[in-house]
């Protein structure tokens, strides 16, 4: 009760405060709704024990078909894992030396194994969860991910190519601890 009183009071102070409040409330709601729509995918990927670990998450990728993207949770953040087919890798590599890259990095610097891209699925602008996990999702002009909050486009290496986001999708610490098992964190 006290919290909502405080919010109302703050929101009434000035028009600017109120607009800011509404803006952030809307952004947060968008992120939650997007996450809710995508989380069931993880449930189907047998995350029960793995995903609950706080310090690290062990993900068996053996059953992830080529071309499929999955999401797991690590330290409360979504992590996208993309099983990239050759054409998606080639698209990323073709732009390794593109002078228009906003946050230059080669595909090899972004992916320890070419066929597996592992990135934190949080837009580096204001933290929305980008779309692109499903084939039917908008993936932006470079075929990676598209953030619907303010229109950032990421390529198939998770590099920012257009929009307000200032940098590439972050990379979590991870290593392949077995041939088809990646441990994040
Ligand atoms: S939060 Fe993604 S473009 Fe603004």
py3Dmol code that shows the C-alpha trace and the ligand (Angstrom):
import py3Dmol

protein = """\
ATOM      1  CA  UNK A   1       0.000   0.000   0.000  1.00  0.00           C
ATOM      2  CA  UNK A   2       2.773   2.328   0.969  1.00  0.00           C
ATOM      3  CA  UNK A   3       4.585   1.517  -2.241  1.00  0.00           C
ATOM      4  CA  UNK A   4       1.640   2.370  -4.457  1.00  0.00           C
ATOM      5  CA  UNK A   5       1.077   5.578  -2.480  1.00  0.00           C
ATOM      6  CA  UNK A   6       4.654   6.540  -3.118  1.00  0.00           C
ATOM      7  CA  UNK A   7       4.367   5.799  -6.797  1.00  0.00           C
ATOM      8  CA  UNK A   8       1.162   7.832  -7.118  1.00  0.00           C
ATOM      9  CA  UNK A   9       2.678  10.732  -5.285  1.00  0.00           C
ATOM     10  CA  UNK A  10       5.804  10.694  -7.375  1.00  0.00           C
ATOM     11  CA  UNK A  11       3.826  10.337 -10.547  1.00  0.00           C
ATOM     12  CA  UNK A  12       1.775  13.392  -9.680  1.00  0.00           C
ATOM     13  CA  UNK A  13       4.748  15.584  -9.023  1.00  0.00           C
ATOM     14  CA  UNK A  14       5.329  16.621 -12.611  1.00  0.00           C
ATOM     15  CA  UNK A  15       4.182  15.574 -16.022  1.00  0.00           C
ATOM     16  CA  UNK A  16       7.705  14.444 -16.832  1.00  0.00           C
ATOM     17  CA  UNK A  17       7.881  12.136 -13.832  1.00  0.00           C
ATOM     18  CA  UNK A  18       4.582  10.624 -14.754  1.00  0.00           C
ATOM     19  CA  UNK A  19       5.633  10.036 -18.338  1.00  0.00           C
ATOM     20  CA  UNK A  20       8.855   8.422 -17.175  1.00  0.00           C
ATOM     21  CA  UNK A  21       6.974   6.194 -14.799  1.00  0.00           C
ATOM     22  CA  UNK A  22       4.522   5.090 -17.465  1.00  0.00           C
ATOM     23  CA  UNK A  23       7.363   4.530 -19.912  1.00  0.00           C
ATOM     24  CA  UNK A  24       9.291   2.231 -17.638  1.00  0.00           C
ATOM     25  CA  UNK A  25       6.157   0.418 -16.507  1.00  0.00           C
ATOM     26  CA  UNK A  26       5.289  -0.265 -20.145  1.00  0.00           C
ATOM     27  CA  UNK A  27       8.785  -1.427 -20.996  1.00  0.00           C
ATOM     28  CA  UNK A  28       8.850  -3.788 -18.038  1.00  0.00           C
ATOM     29  CA  UNK A  29       5.474  -5.234 -18.919  1.00  0.00           C
ATOM     30  CA  UNK A  30       6.599  -5.853 -22.480  1.00  0.00           C
ATOM     31  CA  UNK A  31       9.624  -7.754 -21.317  1.00  0.00           C
ATOM     32  CA  UNK A  32       7.612  -9.938 -18.985  1.00  0.00           C
ATOM     33  CA  UNK A  33       5.008 -10.769 -21.596  1.00  0.00           C
ATOM     34  CA  UNK A  34       7.669 -11.686 -24.141  1.00  0.00           C
ATOM     35  CA  UNK A  35       9.451 -13.854 -21.625  1.00  0.00           C
ATOM     36  CA  UNK A  36       6.246 -15.585 -20.640  1.00  0.00           C
ATOM     37  CA  UNK A  37       5.567 -16.447 -24.250  1.00  0.00           C
ATOM     38  CA  UNK A  38       8.963 -17.998 -24.750  1.00  0.00           C
ATOM     39  CA  UNK A  39       9.645 -19.714 -21.448  1.00  0.00           C
ATOM     40  CA  UNK A  40       7.483 -22.770 -22.242  1.00  0.00           C
ATOM     41  CA  UNK A  41      10.095 -23.648 -24.837  1.00  0.00           C
ATOM     42  CA  UNK A  42      12.604 -24.179 -22.093  1.00  0.00           C
ATOM     43  CA  UNK A  43      10.265 -26.357 -20.144  1.00  0.00           C
ATOM     44  CA  UNK A  44      10.211 -28.693 -23.103  1.00  0.00           C
ATOM     45  CA  UNK A  45      14.007 -28.764 -23.140  1.00  0.00           C
ATOM     46  CA  UNK A  46      14.253 -30.562 -19.816  1.00  0.00           C
ATOM     47  CA  UNK A  47      15.568 -27.668 -17.772  1.00  0.00           C
ATOM     48  CA  UNK A  48      14.283 -28.803 -14.383  1.00  0.00           C
ATOM     49  CA  UNK A  49      17.498 -29.574 -12.560  1.00  0.00           C
ATOM     50  CA  UNK A  50      19.934 -27.821 -14.836  1.00  0.00           C
ATOM     51  CA  UNK A  51      18.242 -24.476 -14.933  1.00  0.00           C
ATOM     52  CA  UNK A  52      17.843 -24.170 -11.202  1.00  0.00           C
ATOM     53  CA  UNK A  53      21.578 -24.017 -10.522  1.00  0.00           C
ATOM     54  CA  UNK A  54      22.555 -20.539  -9.409  1.00  0.00           C
ATOM     55  CA  UNK A  55      26.210 -20.442 -10.291  1.00  0.00           C
ATOM     56  CA  UNK A  56      26.246 -22.464 -13.479  1.00  0.00           C
ATOM     57  CA  UNK A  57      23.838 -24.112 -15.849  1.00  0.00           C
ATOM     58  CA  UNK A  58      24.644 -27.328 -17.642  1.00  0.00           C
ATOM     59  CA  UNK A  59      22.772 -27.747 -20.911  1.00  0.00           C
ATOM     60  CA  UNK A  60      22.743 -30.935 -22.961  1.00  0.00           C
ATOM     61  CA  UNK A  61      22.444 -29.894 -26.594  1.00  0.00           C
ATOM     62  CA  UNK A  62      22.280 -33.379 -28.082  1.00  0.00           C
ATOM     63  CA  UNK A  63      18.593 -33.097 -28.929  1.00  0.00           C
ATOM     64  CA  UNK A  64      18.604 -29.541 -30.271  1.00  0.00           C
ATOM     65  CA  UNK A  65      17.996 -29.821 -34.030  1.00  0.00           C
ATOM     66  CA  UNK A  66      20.154 -27.888 -36.461  1.00  0.00           C
ATOM     67  CA  UNK A  67      18.619 -24.481 -37.106  1.00  0.00           C
ATOM     68  CA  UNK A  68      16.813 -24.396 -33.762  1.00  0.00           C
ATOM     69  CA  UNK A  69      17.240 -21.824 -31.048  1.00  0.00           C
ATOM     70  CA  UNK A  70      16.600 -22.561 -27.391  1.00  0.00           C
ATOM     71  CA  UNK A  71      16.644 -20.384 -24.314  1.00  0.00           C
ATOM     72  CA  UNK A  72      17.852 -21.252 -20.838  1.00  0.00           C
ATOM     73  CA  UNK A  73      18.025 -19.182 -17.701  1.00  0.00           C
ATOM     74  CA  UNK A  74      21.308 -18.251 -16.076  1.00  0.00           C
ATOM     75  CA  UNK A  75      21.557 -15.891 -13.097  1.00  0.00           C
ATOM     76  CA  UNK A  76      18.025 -14.785 -13.813  1.00  0.00           C
ATOM     77  CA  UNK A  77      18.858 -13.843 -17.386  1.00  0.00           C
ATOM     78  CA  UNK A  78      17.722 -15.536 -20.582  1.00  0.00           C
ATOM     79  CA  UNK A  79      20.560 -17.084 -22.561  1.00  0.00           C
ATOM     80  CA  UNK A  80      19.946 -17.829 -26.237  1.00  0.00           C
ATOM     81  CA  UNK A  81      21.649 -20.853 -27.732  1.00  0.00           C
ATOM     82  CA  UNK A  82      21.472 -21.008 -31.519  1.00  0.00           C
ATOM     83  CA  UNK A  83      22.300 -24.246 -33.315  1.00  0.00           C
ATOM     84  CA  UNK A  84      23.442 -22.442 -36.438  1.00  0.00           C
ATOM     85  CA  UNK A  85      23.238 -24.072 -39.856  1.00  0.00           C
ATOM     86  CA  UNK A  86      26.067 -23.315 -42.323  1.00  0.00           C
ATOM     87  CA  UNK A  87      24.201 -20.485 -44.039  1.00  0.00           C
ATOM     88  CA  UNK A  88      23.697 -18.668 -40.754  1.00  0.00           C
ATOM     89  CA  UNK A  89      27.397 -18.995 -39.941  1.00  0.00           C
ATOM     90  CA  UNK A  90      28.329 -17.775 -43.417  1.00  0.00           C
ATOM     91  CA  UNK A  91      26.063 -14.757 -43.069  1.00  0.00           C
ATOM     92  CA  UNK A  92      27.837 -13.827 -39.861  1.00  0.00           C
ATOM     93  CA  UNK A  93      31.334 -14.388 -41.223  1.00  0.00           C
ATOM     94  CA  UNK A  94      30.624 -12.417 -44.385  1.00  0.00           C
ATOM     95  CA  UNK A  95      30.374  -9.305 -42.243  1.00  0.00           C
ATOM     96  CA  UNK A  96      33.395  -9.917 -40.022  1.00  0.00           C
ATOM     97  CA  UNK A  97      35.284  -7.018 -41.592  1.00  0.00           C
ATOM     98  CA  UNK A  98      32.334  -4.846 -42.450  1.00  0.00           C
ATOM     99  CA  UNK A  99      33.308  -1.265 -41.577  1.00  0.00           C
ATOM    100  CA  UNK A 100      29.690  -0.531 -40.708  1.00  0.00           C
ATOM    101  CA  UNK A 101      29.745  -2.820 -37.670  1.00  0.00           C
ATOM    102  CA  UNK A 102      28.691  -0.730 -34.683  1.00  0.00           C
ATOM    103  CA  UNK A 103      30.545  -2.924 -32.174  1.00  0.00           C
ATOM    104  CA  UNK A 104      33.193  -4.703 -34.272  1.00  0.00           C
ATOM    105  CA  UNK A 105      33.857  -8.368 -33.519  1.00  0.00           C
ATOM    106  CA  UNK A 106      34.446 -11.391 -35.707  1.00  0.00           C
ATOM    107  CA  UNK A 107      32.144 -14.352 -35.677  1.00  0.00           C
ATOM    108  CA  UNK A 108      34.990 -16.505 -34.336  1.00  0.00           C
ATOM    109  CA  UNK A 109      35.349 -14.130 -31.418  1.00  0.00           C
ATOM    110  CA  UNK A 110      31.640 -14.454 -30.719  1.00  0.00           C
ATOM    111  CA  UNK A 111      31.189 -18.228 -31.030  1.00  0.00           C
ATOM    112  CA  UNK A 112      33.558 -20.764 -29.499  1.00  0.00           C
ATOM    113  CA  UNK A 113      32.139 -23.385 -31.841  1.00  0.00           C
ATOM    114  CA  UNK A 114      30.740 -22.103 -35.141  1.00  0.00           C
ATOM    115  CA  UNK A 115      27.617 -24.223 -34.955  1.00  0.00           C
ATOM    116  CA  UNK A 116      26.695 -22.989 -31.473  1.00  0.00           C
ATOM    117  CA  UNK A 117      26.162 -19.314 -30.731  1.00  0.00           C
ATOM    118  CA  UNK A 118      25.612 -18.625 -27.017  1.00  0.00           C
ATOM    119  CA  UNK A 119      24.538 -15.082 -26.086  1.00  0.00           C
ATOM    120  CA  UNK A 120      22.662 -13.343 -23.306  1.00  0.00           C
ATOM    121  CA  UNK A 121      19.185 -12.662 -24.647  1.00  0.00           C
ATOM    122  CA  UNK A 122      18.839  -9.154 -23.289  1.00  0.00           C
ATOM    123  CA  UNK A 123      18.842  -6.138 -25.583  1.00  0.00           C
ATOM    124  CA  UNK A 124      21.786  -3.902 -24.754  1.00  0.00           C
ATOM    125  CA  UNK A 125      19.621  -0.799 -25.132  1.00  0.00           C
ATOM    126  CA  UNK A 126      17.136  -0.939 -22.254  1.00  0.00           C
ATOM    127  CA  UNK A 127      16.935  -4.624 -21.501  1.00  0.00           C
ATOM    128  CA  UNK A 128      13.999  -6.041 -23.457  1.00  0.00           C
ATOM    129  CA  UNK A 129      14.134  -9.638 -24.658  1.00  0.00           C
ATOM    130  CA  UNK A 130      14.683  -9.610 -28.435  1.00  0.00           C
ATOM    131  CA  UNK A 131      12.498 -11.682 -30.743  1.00  0.00           C
ATOM    132  CA  UNK A 132      13.868 -14.347 -33.053  1.00  0.00           C
ATOM    133  CA  UNK A 133      13.870 -17.570 -31.088  1.00  0.00           C
ATOM    134  CA  UNK A 134      11.078 -18.997 -33.226  1.00  0.00           C
ATOM    135  CA  UNK A 135      11.317 -19.321 -37.012  1.00  0.00           C
ATOM    136  CA  UNK A 136       8.096 -17.341 -37.266  1.00  0.00           C
ATOM    137  CA  UNK A 137       9.445 -14.474 -35.160  1.00  0.00           C
ATOM    138  CA  UNK A 138      10.717 -11.288 -36.740  1.00  0.00           C
ATOM    139  CA  UNK A 139      14.496 -11.585 -36.843  1.00  0.00           C
ATOM    140  CA  UNK A 140      15.392  -8.162 -38.195  1.00  0.00           C
ATOM    141  CA  UNK A 141      17.221  -7.167 -41.353  1.00  0.00           C
ATOM    142  CA  UNK A 142      20.284  -9.320 -40.615  1.00  0.00           C
ATOM    143  CA  UNK A 143      18.479 -12.551 -39.695  1.00  0.00           C
ATOM    144  CA  UNK A 144      19.514 -12.665 -36.046  1.00  0.00           C
ATOM    145  CA  UNK A 145      17.208 -11.087 -33.497  1.00  0.00           C
ATOM    146  CA  UNK A 146      14.950  -8.059 -33.473  1.00  0.00           C
ATOM    147  CA  UNK A 147      14.114  -6.046 -30.400  1.00  0.00           C
ATOM    148  CA  UNK A 148      10.551  -4.791 -30.680  1.00  0.00           C
ATOM    149  CA  UNK A 149      10.866  -2.233 -27.908  1.00  0.00           C
ATOM    150  CA  UNK A 150      12.745   0.369 -29.960  1.00  0.00           C
ATOM    151  CA  UNK A 151      13.755  -1.465 -33.127  1.00  0.00           C
ATOM    152  CA  UNK A 152      17.293  -2.801 -32.667  1.00  0.00           C
ATOM    153  CA  UNK A 153      18.494  -5.357 -35.222  1.00  0.00           C
ATOM    154  CA  UNK A 154      21.078  -8.035 -34.362  1.00  0.00           C
ATOM    155  CA  UNK A 155      22.779 -10.300 -36.873  1.00  0.00           C
ATOM    156  CA  UNK A 156      23.391 -14.060 -36.757  1.00  0.00           C
ATOM    157  CA  UNK A 157      26.441 -13.513 -34.539  1.00  0.00           C
ATOM    158  CA  UNK A 158      24.355 -11.422 -32.137  1.00  0.00           C
ATOM    159  CA  UNK A 159      26.113  -8.237 -33.255  1.00  0.00           C
ATOM    160  CA  UNK A 160      24.159  -5.009 -33.165  1.00  0.00           C
ATOM    161  CA  UNK A 161      23.643  -3.764 -36.722  1.00  0.00           C
ATOM    162  CA  UNK A 162      20.970  -1.082 -36.471  1.00  0.00           C
ATOM    163  CA  UNK A 163      18.930   0.677 -33.844  1.00  0.00           C
ATOM    164  CA  UNK A 164      19.501   2.341 -30.527  1.00  0.00           C
ATOM    165  CA  UNK A 165      21.276  -0.575 -28.830  1.00  0.00           C
ATOM    166  CA  UNK A 166      24.917   0.451 -28.332  1.00  0.00           C
ATOM    167  CA  UNK A 167      26.650  -2.912 -28.341  1.00  0.00           C
ATOM    168  CA  UNK A 168      26.426  -6.550 -29.334  1.00  0.00           C
ATOM    169  CA  UNK A 169      24.435  -9.048 -27.295  1.00  0.00           C
ATOM    170  CA  UNK A 170      26.643  -9.910 -24.337  1.00  0.00           C
ATOM    171  CA  UNK A 171      28.399 -13.260 -24.145  1.00  0.00           C
ATOM    172  CA  UNK A 172      28.057 -15.270 -20.946  1.00  0.00           C
ATOM    173  CA  UNK A 173      31.054 -17.201 -19.643  1.00  0.00           C
ATOM    174  CA  UNK A 174      30.674 -20.754 -20.924  1.00  0.00           C
ATOM    175  CA  UNK A 175      32.586 -23.807 -22.043  1.00  0.00           C
ATOM    176  CA  UNK A 176      31.818 -27.116 -23.677  1.00  0.00           C
ATOM    177  CA  UNK A 177      32.397 -29.567 -20.878  1.00  0.00           C
ATOM    178  CA  UNK A 178      31.403 -32.562 -22.998  1.00  0.00           C
ATOM    179  CA  UNK A 179      30.935 -32.949 -26.727  1.00  0.00           C
ATOM    180  CA  UNK A 180      27.279 -31.919 -26.626  1.00  0.00           C
ATOM    181  CA  UNK A 181      27.165 -30.312 -23.198  1.00  0.00           C
ATOM    182  CA  UNK A 182      27.743 -26.637 -22.576  1.00  0.00           C
ATOM    183  CA  UNK A 183      28.180 -25.284 -19.073  1.00  0.00           C
ATOM    184  CA  UNK A 184      27.238 -21.645 -18.670  1.00  0.00           C
ATOM    185  CA  UNK A 185      28.750 -19.735 -15.759  1.00  0.00           C
TER     186      UNK A 185
END
"""
ligand_1 = """\
4
LIG
S 15.353 -2.227 -25.363
Fe 15.824 -3.102 -27.276
S 15.793 -1.491 -28.658
Fe 15.370 -0.561 -26.758
"""
view = py3Dmol.view(width=600, height=400)
view.addModel(protein, "pdb")
view.setStyle({"model": 0}, {"cartoon": {"style": "trace"}})
view.addModel(ligand_1, "xyz")
view.setStyle({"model": 1}, {"stick": {}})
view.zoomTo()
view.show()
